[in-house]
Every structure is written in structure tokens, then in C-alpha cells.
Amino acid sequence: MSAADALRAGMESGDFAALGECYADDAMLDLNVRGGRERVAGPAAIVARLEGLFPGPGRLVEWTAALHDAGAAVWLERVSDADGAVLRQRQYLLLRDGRVRRHFAYTAPHRTGVAGAGGRPALDPALIGDLGDIVEHTVLASRGWSGNTLERVVLADGRVLIAKRIVPGADWIGRASADPGREGLLFTSGVLDRLPTTIDHAMVAAARDGDAWWLVMRDISDHLLDDHSVVPREANRRLLAAVNAMWETFWGERVEFLAPQAVRLQMAAPSLGTRERDGIDLLPKQFEVMWEAFAEAVDPDVAGVVLALVDDAAPLAAALDARGTTLLHGDIRDEQIGLAGRQLVLLDWGLATQGHPVVDYAWHLMHSAWRIDATHDQLWEDFRAARGERDDPFAVELGTIAGLAMYGWILGHSAVIHPDPAERSWARAELEWWVPRARHALETWSPG
């Protein structure tokens, strides 16, 4: 029986003895669940802990296991036969000589019993009554990181709208970014109306509903990038031209409800896991382990500085602030952009930031450089060309440090923990580009 098969059998039966036979003598379970992080050493102790966490038989309503020579990456959701308790996890089994040496398990938001597709709509039609009569109204299943409620509305004239309900501070992203409801405020204050015509934010309404906001946008899902599209270099240049026009429009202007640059730079701090220990969101459960993997993958001279900045980004934010600030989208990544039409579709402004453009662009490249038909050097050349008279070589160097501070966690995890060789190869290639450039930047700038 493979380790993944033994894990599945244990989840169904509540008996993990067969999985225990798959562990190396020095195996370690790194368990990150509601309440905090635990590290359990040795096969017998690990089996006992798993049997305590998953007592008795259970029904797997989700099981997806990607198997590789180095181990397995698993999604699972289990409903206890005894009391109906639901637990969903992301797990990784890493092998050495055919035996499990490291086992990582992270709690994630479960889907069973959670209001979602097919539930009762909550949007009050009166909030968008001036848009037209509603002829169809359904609830969608959210697959985003925040878990916000999504509903689909069809109007009598055939328009299809998506309504998103946000309660400021109710999700981990909102808490980490000190969100006052900035996406709604951007719309109602008229800031989004001032975006260049080359950017389509798709929002048509924003309304308060008690402590919550309802944000209503056109359904432009057909315009968004899919999981595999290759983006021509010229298309990325169009994206750059559009967002640079935004950066220029708001250059030097302060918008009060934007996220401060320091807050944006340390959104993935390991300490976030401690603050969110009683929650079930996946990423806060992973950050501490992922940054440890980053420290394992990257030379100490760079890793040490980056990890210090992740805990306290004030020095880097101050250095970037001194180079000038503007309105940043804050979350330019593949699933939120569309490049098919004449405009750049740019969704989800919840992390809009007062900061320097290199932060926006570094985040974009961390997510999407792999799919753009150009080298990293060419992509930064295009950024500098787009900035024109505002090109700032020193800010670009600081941007390489910012990129690692914002996204080094995923590079470390993919390089060290993820068992998929393609994932490891991608992460190692990214680190081979970003780390030397961050090291060069640190030769001329120090956090002090």
C-alpha cells in the first residue's frame, strides 16, 4: 500500500496503523490546525495524533491526490460518521527511500454544510433597483482566498451581474490589510471613475448593507485569463501601459482608505499564523512553514534580510515611499486580469495600496512571469520603458526585494516542500533570478 493509499484508508476508517508502517523512523508530522501549530515526531506518536484528530470512521467527500516520485500532494474533506464534524485539509507527504519522512497538514475552509451554490440569495434587490428588474438570482460557490459571498443576477435586459458581499475585517485578508471597505469606498468616492479608459474595473454599483458592502460588477469571466494561457510580450506591454496611466493619474496624490505600503509588503508575515490561529483559512496556516522553507532554499545573506522585512516592512516601505507613491491595484495577478479586448480588465480592488509602482509590478511578475512570452530581464526592461521620465533604477532594485518579501513564501514552499518536480523546477528558476538581484540591491541599500 502506498503512503497516499494508507492515508486515505486511515481517513475513512479512523485507524492509521497502516500509514504508520509507511513512515521513516525519524518522520515528522507538521500539523497546522485551528488552535496552532504542532510538530509530532516518530511513527507511533504521529499515528496517535492522527487518530485523535480523526476519531472513528468518516466519509471522504473530497479526495484528490497528486502522486510524484518525491511524495504526494493531497486535498481532502472528511465528514465524521459519529457526529458529522467536517474537516478539510491540504496535506503533503514527502518521501525518502520510499518512506514518509515529512508530513505536512494544514486546515482549510470546508465546503460541506457551508452556504454556497444553491443557497438562498442574500442581496436585497432594492440595493440595485436602479439597474433594472431581476429575472434570475442565484448563489455561487466561492473559490477565492477570502471566502466572500458571491451571487449571480440576471436582469430583464439580459445583462448578467456578479454581486460580492464583503464585511470589512471579517476575513483574514481584510484583517491583515486593515480593510475599511476600501473596494466599496473606491467606487462610491469616485476614485474608480478617474481610472484611465484603458482599464475596465467592471463595477456598476456598490452599496452598504449594515456592516457589509455589496459590490456589483458585470460578469466578465469570459475575458479573464485561464489557467494555462500564454501571454504575448506585447499584451503584457498593453497591461503596463494601462496601469502606468493609472499610476500617472494618481502620482503624488494620497487616498486615505488605501492600504499603507508597509502593510501590503508584510501581508504574508509568519506572525499572521499566530494572529489567525483560531481560524481555518489555509494560507495563514501555511505561512510559518513556507517561510522556513524559504530560509532553507535561499542563502542566509538574502533570506535573513527578507525574513526581517516580512516581520517589519517599515524600512523597505519608507525607502519606496521616498521614491514617490500613487494608487496601486495591489493584487495584479493572472485570475484577476483580462487582456482579450482593447481594455485591461482588472478586478478585485480590495488590496488597493498607496505605494510605488514597482510593488504592483513585482507582485504581477511573481504570479504571471511564467506565462508571459519574455524573459524576466525583458519584462523589467518593459516596465522601465513604460515609466518613461519616471524611470527609477534604484526603485527597480528595491522592487526585487519587495517581490521576495511579498511572495518568497510560495517560492520556498514550492522549491523545498512541494513534491511536484515541475513546481520545484519553476520555483528554483524564479529564485535563481530574484535572489541575485535582491543581493545586488542590498549592496547599495540596507534596512538599517
TORNU-431272 format. One record per residue (C-alpha): residue in one letter; z, y, x. Coordinates in steps of 0.1 Angstrom, whole numbers. Example, Ala and Ser with C-alpha at 12.3 -4.5 7.8 and 13.67 -1.06 7.14 Angstrom:
REM TORNU-431272
R;aa;zz;yy;xx
R;A;78;-45;123
R;S;71;-11;137
This chain:
REM TORNU-431272
R;aa;zz;yy;xx
R;M;0;0;0
R;S;-9;34;14
R;A;17;62;15
R;A;-1;81;-13
R;D;-1;50;-35
R;A;35;43;-27
R;L;44;79;-36
R;R;26;76;-69
R;A;43;43;-77
R;G;76;59;-70
R;M;69;89;-92
R;E;61;65;-121
R;S;90;41;-116
R;G;117;62;-100
R;D;120;36;-73
R;F;109;49;-39
R;A;117;18;-18
R;A;80;11;-11
R;L;75;46;0
R;G;105;42;24
R;E;86;14;41
R;C;58;39;49
R;Y;80;64;68
R;A;83;66;106
R;D;119;62;119
R;D;121;99;127
R;A;104;110;94
R;M;115;144;79
R;L;112;155;43
R;D;110;193;40
R;L;119;199;4
R;N;114;233;-12
R;V;126;233;-48
R;R;144;255;-72
R;G;177;264;-55
R;G;164;265;-20
R;R;151;245;10
R;E;164;212;22
R;R;154;191;52
R;V;162;154;49
R;A;159;131;80
R;G;152;94;81
R;P;136;70;56
R;A;168;59;38
R;A;181;95;33
R;I;146;106;21
R;V;143;77;-4
R;A;178;85;-18
R;R;169;122;-21
R;L;137;115;-39
R;E;154;91;-63
R;G;179;118;-70
R;L;152;143;-77
R;F;131;120;-98
R;P;156;96;-115
R;G;142;68;-136
R;P;107;62;-148
R;G;84;90;-155
R;R;49;98;-168
R;L;24;114;-145
R;V;3;139;-165
R;E;-13;151;-133
R;W;-21;133;-101
R;T;-47;145;-76
R;A;-46;131;-40
R;A;-70;141;-13
R;L;-68;115;14
R;H;-76;121;51
R;D;-70;103;83
R;A;-42;127;91
R;G;-25;123;57
R;A;-27;133;21
R;A;-26;165;0
R;V;-12;158;-35
R;W;-9;177;-67
R;L;14;160;-92
R;E;32;168;-125
R;R;57;144;-139
R;V;75;141;-172
R;S;107;122;-172
R;D;109;93;-196
R;A;146;98;-201
R;D;149;135;-210
R;G;113;149;-210
R;A;121;171;-179
R;V;89;184;-163
R;L;84;189;-126
R;R;52;199;-109
R;Q;48;198;-71
R;R;24;203;-42
R;Q;31;177;-16
R;Y;17;169;19
R;L;21;136;37
R;L;13;138;75
R;L;7;105;93
R;R;13;94;129
R;D;1;60;139
R;G;-3;52;102
R;R;32;61;92
R;V;45;92;74
R;R;62;115;100
R;R;64;147;80
R;H;66;150;42
R;F;65;185;26
R;A;72;190;-11
R;Y;71;223;-30
R;T;79;231;-66
R;A;51;248;-86
R;P;50;261;-121
R;H;45;232;-145
R;R;19;233;-173
R;T;33;207;-198
R;G;51;224;-227
R;V;41;259;-215
R;A;23;282;-239
R;G;-13;283;-228
R;A;-47;273;-242
R;G;-45;267;-279
R;G;-12;285;-284
R;R;-6;314;-308
R;P;-21;347;-297
R;A;4;375;-289
R;L;-18;405;-286
R;D;-14;428;-316
R;P;-49;436;-328
R;A;-37;472;-337
R;L;-34;479;-300
R;I;-72;476;-295
R;G;-82;485;-331
R;D;-104;514;-319
R;L;-126;489;-300
R;G;-138;471;-332
R;D;-129;443;-356
R;I;-117;410;-341
R;V;-135;379;-353
R;E;-121;353;-328
R;H;-88;354;-309
R;T;-76;325;-287
R;V;-51;320;-258
R;L;-64;309;-224
R;A;-47;288;-198
R;S;-38;310;-168
R;R;-46;296;-134
R;G;-36;328;-114
R;W;-7;331;-89
R;S;14;353;-112
R;G;11;332;-144
R;N;4;362;-167
R;T;-7;355;-203
R;L;-44;356;-209
R;E;-62;358;-243
R;R;-98;359;-253
R;V;-110;382;-280
R;V;-145;383;-297
R;L;-154;415;-316
R;A;-176;417;-346
R;D;-204;433;-325
R;G;-204;402;-302
R;R;-185;417;-273
R;V;-161;393;-255
R;L;-129;407;-241
R;I;-101;393;-220
R;A;-66;406;-226
R;K;-39;402;-199
R;R;-2;407;-206
R;I;19;420;-178
R;V;56;425;-178
R;P;64;446;-147
R;G;88;428;-124
R;A;88;396;-144
R;D;68;376;-118
R;W;73;372;-81
R;I;42;393;-72
R;G;54;421;-94
R;R;89;419;-79
R;A;77;417;-43
R;S;54;448;-48
R;A;79;468;-69
R;D;53;470;-96
R;P;60;497;-123
R;G;30;485;-143
R;R;5;501;-119
R;E;-26;484;-133
R;G;-20;500;-167
R;L;-10;533;-151
R;L;-42;534;-131
R;F;-61;531;-163
R;T;-41;555;-185
R;S;-37;581;-158
R;G;-75;584;-154
R;V;-75;571;-118
R;L;-99;543;-126
R;D;-122;568;-143
R;R;-126;585;-110
R;L;-139;554;-92
R;P;-174;557;-79
R;T;-201;545;-103
R;T;-208;516;-79
R;I;-175;500;-88
R;D;-170;482;-121
R;H;-133;476;-129
R;A;-143;462;-163
R;M;-112;476;-180
R;V;-117;490;-215
R;A;-82;495;-227
R;A;-46;495;-216
R;A;-16;497;-240
R;R;21;494;-237
R;D;38;468;-259
R;G;76;472;-254
R;D;84;464;-218
R;A;49;449;-213
R;W;14;461;-208
R;W;-17;447;-223
R;L;-48;452;-201
R;V;-81;446;-218
R;M;-114;441;-199
R;R;-149;429;-206
R;D;-154;392;-199
R;I;-175;394;-167
R;S;-166;359;-155
R;D;-203;350;-151
R;H;-206;378;-125
R;L;-178;366;-102
R;L;-183;346;-70
R;D;-178;309;-75
R;D;-160;286;-51
R;H;-190;279;-28
R;S;-214;309;-29
R;V;-227;322;5
R;V;-227;360;5
R;P;-256;375;25
R;R;-246;401;50
R;E;-265;428;31
R;A;-245;420;-1
R;N;-213;425;19
R;R;-226;458;31
R;R;-231;468;-5
R;L;-194;459;-12
R;L;-184;480;18
R;A;-205;510;6
R;A;-188;508;-28
R;V;-153;505;-16
R;N;-158;531;11
R;A;-169;555;-16
R;M;-136;549;-33
R;W;-117;553;-1
R;E;-135;586;5
R;T;-129;598;-31
R;F;-91;594;-27
R;W;-88;602;10
R;G;-56;621;17
R;E;-45;620;-20
R;R;-13;604;-29
R;V;-10;584;-62
R;E;27;579;-70
R;F;27;544;-85
R;L;7;527;-58
R;A;24;501;-36
R;P;36;515;-3
R;Q;16;502;27
R;A;47;486;43
R;V;54;467;10
R;R;18;454;9
R;L;20;443;45
R;Q;51;422;40
R;M;43;406;7
R;A;44;371;23
R;A;77;375;42
R;P;97;343;47
R;S;127;361;32
R;L;108;362;-1
R;G;116;325;-5
R;T;153;332;-3
R;R;150;360;-29
R;E;129;338;-52
R;R;149;306;-46
R;D;158;301;-82
R;G;122;304;-94
R;I;94;278;-95
R;D;65;298;-81
R;L;46;279;-54
R;L;39;305;-27
R;P;74;318;-23
R;K;85;282;-18
R;Q;59;278;10
R;F;62;310;30
R;E;90;299;53
R;V;74;266;62
R;M;40;283;66
R;W;52;310;90
R;E;70;283;111
R;A;36;266;113
R;F;20;299;124
R;A;46;301;152
R;E;36;266;162
R;A;-1;274;162
R;V;-1;308;179
R;D;11;318;214
R;P;46;334;213
R;D;34;368;226
R;V;14;374;194
R;A;33;352;170
R;G;67;369;178
R;V;54;403;171
R;V;36;393;139
R;L;67;375;126
R;A;88;405;133
R;L;64;427;114
R;V;63;403;85
R;D;101;408;82
R;D;98;446;87
R;A;64;461;85
R;A;76;497;87
R;P;64;503;123
R;L;29;490;116
R;A;27;508;83
R;A;38;541;100
R;A;11;537;126
R;L;-15;531;100
R;D;-2;559;78
R;A;-7;583;107
R;R;-44;574;108
R;G;-48;585;71
R;T;-44;569;37
R;T;-62;565;5
R;L;-64;544;-26
R;L;-68;507;-17
R;H;-75;480;-42
R;G;-50;458;-23
R;D;-64;424;-32
R;I;-101;422;-25
R;R;-108;385;-24
R;D;-136;362;-35
R;E;-125;352;-70
R;Q;-120;389;-80
R;I;-153;403;-69
R;G;-188;401;-83
R;L;-219;410;-63
R;A;-247;398;-86
R;G;-256;431;-103
R;R;-261;466;-90
R;Q;-224;474;-91
R;L;-195;458;-73
R;V;-172;441;-98
R;L;-136;445;-87
R;L;-109;430;-109
R;D;-71;429;-108
R;W;-57;462;-95
R;G;-20;450;-96
R;L;-16;454;-58
R;A;-33;488;-55
R;T;-19;504;-24
R;Q;-15;537;-7
R;G;-28;528;27
R;H;-55;527;54
R;P;-89;510;46
R;V;-85;485;74
R;V;-58;468;54
R;D;-82;463;24
R;Y;-110;451;46
R;A;-88;428;68
R;W;-75;411;36
R;H;-111;407;23
R;L;-123;391;55
R;M;-93;367;57
R;H;-103;354;24
R;S;-141;356;25
R;A;-154;358;60
R;W;-162;321;59
R;R;-187;326;31
R;I;-204;357;45
R;D;-236;351;65
R;A;-224;371;95
R;T;-200;368;124
R;H;-166;384;124
R;D;-178;409;150
R;Q;-208;418;129
R;L;-186;422;98
R;W;-163;447;116
R;E;-193;465;130
R;D;-205;469;94
R;F;-171;483;85
R;R;-172;509;112
R;A;-207;519;103
R;A;-197;523;67
R;R;-168;545;77
R;G;-192;569;95
R;E;-174;600;106
R;R;-140;585;97
R;D;-146;555;120
R;D;-113;550;139
R;P;-114;523;166
R;F;-76;524;170
R;A;-71;518;133
R;V;-95;488;135
R;E;-74;474;163
R;L;-43;478;141
R;G;-62;461;113
R;T;-64;429;133
R;I;-26;428;135
R;A;-24;437;98
R;G;-47;408;89
R;L;-24;383;107
R;A;7;398;91
R;M;-8;395;56
R;Y;-24;361;59
R;G;-13;344;91
R;W;9;321;69
R;I;-21;303;54
R;L;-38;301;88
R;G;-7;285;103
R;H;-3;261;75
R;S;-40;250;75
R;A;-40;246;113
R;V;-8;226;116
R;I;1;210;82
R;H;-30;206;60
R;P;-44;171;66
R;D;-80;180;58
R;P;-99;182;91
R;A;-123;208;76
R;E;-93;230;66
R;R;-78;226;101
R;S;-111;235;118
R;W;-115;266;97
R;A;-80;278;104
R;R;-83;272;142
R;A;-116;291;143
R;E;-100;320;124
R;L;-71;321;148
R;E;-94;319;178
R;W;-110;352;166
R;W;-79;371;152
R;V;-53;363;178
R;P;-71;376;209
R;R;-80;408;192
R;A;-44;413;179
R;R;-32;406;215
R;H;-56;433;228
R;A;-43;457;202
R;L;-7;450;213
R;E;-17;461;248
R;T;-21;497;235
R;W;4;497;206
R;S;39;483;203
R;P;62;482;172
R;G;88;498;195
